[in-house]
Each structure stands twice: as structure tokens, then as C-alpha cells.
Amino acid sequence: MRDSWTHYWEGSLRRDNPNLGSVTTQAVALMANYGITTNLNVIASLPYVATRASAGNLAGQRGFQDLTLGLKYRAWSLRKENYKMWLSVVGGFSLPVSDYTPDFLPLSIGLQSRTGFGRAIFFFQTKSNWSFTGQAAYHYRNNVQLDRTSYYTDRQIYASEVAIPNLLTYSARAGYYSYRWALEGTVERMDCLGGSDIRRNDMPFVANQMDATRIGLVGHYRIKPLADVQAIGMYQYTVAGRNLGQSQTITLGLMKVLDFSKKAAQ
């Protein structure tokens, strides 16, 4: 994954900062999904993240970020001759695995907050492989300990612990989705439930209200000569936001399904 931006929103004001130039975040992640039963999966991911700015004297950070573990359950499904649909629910948590510094935005690799989340996913597909996926999630985020004894947002706080606002996320994608290949348009929305704005000409802060709307394209293709290894590509662009960068993100990945079932063994 490569995410970069030059302009950002300071509250609702869109601006740039020549002392930062272009801010780039790159990450490589290992992700795994194991099917316990037909309807129940366990999911895990761990990214290694690196940040840098093209101008100024601020040094970027790098390191392993947060380990995410979750369970996904298909709670309901319906199959007809011309379409199929199902509803899945996901619950899980993430926690930092390294002692990175959260109080160094926009070059921190994360917020250092322990997080719990719940997500609902609805999937619909026609017989001709046109599909729609919608999902919504709530993220509970724990307080964060800073390496200083006080901080200032809209008022002076004499404490080293700061509350991180919880988060709502929504997304939808639609297009053509088949086993061999897929191409879908996406829209995503992120809303912080509270938080402050970046003060004029100040650095971002971990408790800022970071909202964003992003649009993009995602596609995959299964490469038959490579035992159906799936190549995945995604492009996203932030069209609206608050207290974060107007970024464009390119994600590339490879996925391989390994079948350990008795049917496969036979």
C-alpha cells in the first residue's frame, strides 16, 4: 500500500504546508483468513508501516503497527435461481505490537490505541455476476498514553492520557464480480464521534476529529497458470475530509486459497 498527500484539511480549511511537502505512508501487510466451518472464519492481519515527508526536518517512523484479530460469521443467506444474498457479522480487536510514538502526526505509523470493532456486511449478486456489497462498522478506541505531561486542544489539559474518539465507518461497492475477475466502484465514509480540530498552523493531534469520504476502484484477477493465485489492485482518492490529508492510495496484493477440507484431500 502507498498513500500520499500534499494538501490536507485543517478543520474544514483545505491547505498545504511547505514544511512537510508531500507526506507518504507505505505498508506491507500479511493477512490470513482460516475457515473454521462453512459459515465461520477467523481473520488476522499485521502491517509493517513506514512514513516520510519530502520537505522539512521531521524524520519518518517505521515499524510493525497493530495486530488485528477477528471472527466473521455468515448469519443469514438466501439463494434463488437468479440471485443470491447473505448477511455476515464481524467482531474483533486490534492492539499495538511495537512501542511506536502516536503523538507525532502526520508521521506517526498509528494511534497506539487498543480497539474493538463490530461490523455488518451485506452481499448481493445476480446470476450474471453483477454485485453489490454494503457494510457498516463501529470502532471503540481506548485511551492513549502520551510521552508528555500536558497537551492543548481547545483548552490546556494537564494529563498524559488522552481519549481517542470512537469511530463509525460505512462503505459500499458495486460492479462485476466473478470467480475469475472482478471490477467494482467503491465509496467509503469515516466519521469520528467527537474530537477537536487542528489548531491554526499546528500539528495534527491523536484526538482530532478525523472524517473522510473516499471513492475508488477495486479489481481482481485469478491467474490460472499460477494455480489461481489472485492478483488484487485498488485505487482510492479522498474527495472530502476533516483534519487529515487529501490522499490518493494505491494497494496491490496477492492472495492464494488453500483447501484443507476432506473433499480436497480426496
N, C-alpha and C positions, 0 to 999 in steps of 0.2 A: 504494500500500500504506500502511495506517495500523495501527501496532502500539502498544498502550498497556497499562500495568500500574500498579497501586498496591501490591500485595503481591509479595514475592519470597522466594526461598529463600536463606538464609544457611547454607550447608551443607545440612543436612536440615531446618533450622528455618524454618518459614514465618512471615514477619513483614512489617511495613510500616516506613516511615521518613518521619515528618512533615517532615523537612528536604528531602525530594525531592518529596513529594506524588505526583502521577501523572506517570510518565515516558512520553513519546510519541515514537515514531520514525515518520517519514513518508518515503516514497521514490517516485520516478518513474523507471522504467527503460525503456530502448529495447532490444528484443530482436529478433534476426534469425536465421532458420534457412534455409539455402540447400541445396537438394538437388543434390548433385554427380552422383549416379546414383540409380537406384531405391532402393538399399539404403544409401546413404551420404550423410549430411548434415553440414554444418559449422554450428556454433551459436555465437552471440556475444551478450553482454549487457553493459550498462553502466548502473548505477543512480546517481542523484543522491539523496543522503540528508540528512535534517535531523532533529535531535533537540532536545528541550526537556523541562524539568521544571516542574511547575506551582507548586512552592514552593521556598524557599531561594534562594541566591545563585549557584548554578552555572549558567554560560551554556552553552547547547547548541552543538553543532557542525553544520556543513553543508558539503556539497561532493560532488564525484564520488568514489565509493568504489573498487571493484575491477572491472577488466575481466576478463570470463570468456570463454575460447575453448575449444571442444571439438569433437570428431568423434563422430558417432553412427552405428553400423553395425548393420544388421539381419543377425545372423549365422545365424539359422535361422527357418524359418516352415513352417507346416503348415495347409492349408485343406481342410476336409471340407464335406459338404453342410450339416451342422447347426451347425458351429462353425469358428472359425479361431483360430490362436495363433501367436505369434512371440517370439523372444528377441533383444534388442538389447544391445549393449555401447557404453559411452560412455567416452571418455578425454579429459582436458583439463587446463587450468590456469587460475588467476586470479592477478592481480597488481595492487597498488595503483597508481592513476593520479594521485593527489594526495598531498601531504605532510601528511595529517591525523595527529592525535596519537592513538595507540592506548591510551595509558596514562591514560585519562580516563573509564573505565567508571563508570556505565552510559550516559554521554552521548557517548562516542566513536562515530563512524559506522562503525567497523570495527576489525580487529585488526592491520592493516598487514602481514599475513603473506602471503608468496608460497605458493600452494597448488597441489598436483597432485592429481587425483582420478581414480578409476576406478569405473564404475557398471554394474550389470547390471539389465536391465528385462525382465520377463516380462508379456505381454499375452494375455488370453484373452477371446473374445467369441462368444456364441451367435448363431444365426440370428435370434433375436428381439431382439437388441441388448443383452442383459444381459452385463455385462463385469466383468473383474477385472484389476487391474494391481498387480504387486508389484515392488519394486526394493530394492537394497542397494548401498551405496557405501562406499568407503574414501577418506579425505581425508588426504593428507600435508601438514603445515603447517611452513613454515620458521621459524627463529628470528626474533625481533623485537628491534630496537634501541630502547631507551628513552631519553628525554631526562633521565636521571639516572644517577648512578654506582653506585647500590646499591638493593636492594629487599629486602623481608621477606615471606616467606610462612609457612612453618613454621620457617624459620631465616633469619638475615641472609646475603644474597648480595651480595658486593662486585663487582658487574659491571653493565654497562649492557645486556647481551644476555640475553634470556630465551627459554627453549624453550617453544614452544606445543604442547600435547598434540595428537596426531593424533586423528582422529575417525572413528567409524562411524555411518552413518545408514541407517535402514530405513523403508520406507513401504508402505502398501497402500491401495488404493481399490477400491470395488465399487459397482455400481449400473446404471443405464440409460445407454447411450452410443450415439448415432446421429449421422449427419451433421448433422441439423437441430438437435437439442438433446440435452443430457445432464444428469444429476443423479446424483452419486456421494458416498458417505460415505468419509471418509479417516481414517487413523491414521498417525502418524509417530513415530519414536523416534530420538533423537540421543544417542550415548554417547561421551564423551571418554575416550581411552585414557591416563588419568593426570591429573595436575594437583592443585591444592590447593583447600581450602575457603576461602571468605571468612572472615576473622577477625572475631570478635565486634565489631560496631559499626564495622567498617572498610569501605572502598570495595571494590568488585569489582576483580579483577586479571586481566590478559590471560591468565595461565597457570592460572586457576581451572578446576576440573573442571565444565564446564557440560553437564549432562544434562537431557533434557526428553522428555516424552510429550505429543503434541498430537492432538486429534481435530477433525474439521471436516466441512464440506460444500463441494463444488465443483460448479459448473454452467456450461454454456454454451448460447448460442442463436445460430444464424446468421440474420441479418436479411435476408430475401430482397429487399425493396425497396432495400437499400443494397448490392447486388451481393455478398450473402452475407458481409458483414463479421460477424465472430464476436464477440459480447459475452461476457465471461468474468467470473464472480464467485466468490469463495471466502471462507469464514469458518473460522477456526481458533481453538481455545482450548487453553491449556496446562493439563493436568489433573495433572501431576506434574513435578517438576524438582529441580534442584540448582544453586545458585549463579547463578540467573537469575530474571527476572521471570515472574510468573504472568500471561501476556499474552493478550489477545484481538486477533486480526489480521483486518482486512478488506482484501481485494485486489480491485480492479476492473481490467479490461483490455479492449483491443480488438485483434483480430487479423485480418489480411487475407492470403489466399493469392493470389500472383501466379504464373501458369503461363507460363513462358518456353519450354516444350518445343515441338518442331516440330509436334506434334499440335495444340497450342493455336493455333499460327500458321496452320495450315491451316483 
